[in-house]
């Protein structure tokens, strides 16, 4: 059974309320730390996989992904299948970078 985003948010709110009331334990703190570490590791693996894909496009088109993305977003490039895929990979990479930054704060 898959957990919905709303269920996760409710569970986090419950943990936050429990923590504010001083009702947390070392086990809870350790578990949360492990969850964050695991999430960071998972995201870093996904980032590495995407960077391999991005580097292939960069080499093929002799253009950095950041520069490509700006040109693609401003309509300077066509909608070639490669460009759409490259754009998707880069957007996923950006999203993962934001998530990783949140987890590291």
N, C-alpha and C positions, 0 to 999 in steps of 0.2 A: 504494500500500500504506500503510495507516494504522499509525502507531507506537502501541504500547500504553503505558499508564502505567508498567508494569513495565520496559519497555525504556528509557523516558526516565529512570527512577530509576537503572537500572544505568549508563546513560551518564553521568549526573551524578555517581554514585559514582566512576566511573573518572576523571572530570575532577578530582574532589576529591582522590583519591589521587595523581594526577599532580601537582597543585598542591602538596600536602604534601611531595612529594619534590623540589620545586623544578623540575619538568619542564614548566613552562608558558612560553609565548612571548608577545611583544607582540601577535601576531596572535590568539592565543587570548583574551587579555584584552580586546582591542578587539572581537572577535566576541561575547563574552559581554556586554559593555557594550551593543552594538547590539541583541542579543536582548532584554535587559531594557528598553531604551528602546522597542523595537517593541511589546513586551507591554504596557508602560504606556500607550502611545498607543492600542493596540487596546482596552484596558480603558476608557480615558477616553472613547472614542467610544461604546462600549456603555453606559457610565454616562449619557452625554448623551442617548442614544436612550431609555433607560429613564426618565430624568427628565422627558422630554417626555410619555411615557405617564402617569407618576405625576401630573404637574401637571394633566393632563386629568381624572383621577379626583378630584384635590383640588378642582378648580374645580366639577366636577359635584356633588360631595357636600359641599362647603364644610368639608373636614376635612383636616388635614395627614396625610400618609402614615404618619408615625410614630404618631400618635394612632389612626388607623384600624387599623393593624396590631396595636397593643396591644389594642384593643377586639375585633378579629376573633379574635385568639389566645385571648382570655379568654371567648369565646362570647357577647359582648354584641351581636354582629351576626349576621344570618342567613348562610346559605350561597348567597346570590344569585350568579349567574354573574359579575357585575361584581366582587363582593367576592373571589371565588376568583381571578379574573384579577389584580386589584389586589394581592392578597396575594402571588401568584406574582411579579409584577413587583417588588414591594418586597423580597422575599426574594432575588431575583436581584441587585437593587441593593445590598443588604447584603453579599452574597457578593463582588461585584465590589469593593466598598469595602475589604473585608478583603484581597483579592488585591493591590489597589493599594497598601495600607499596607505589605504585605510587600515589594513591589518597591521602595518608596521608602525602606526601612530600610537 
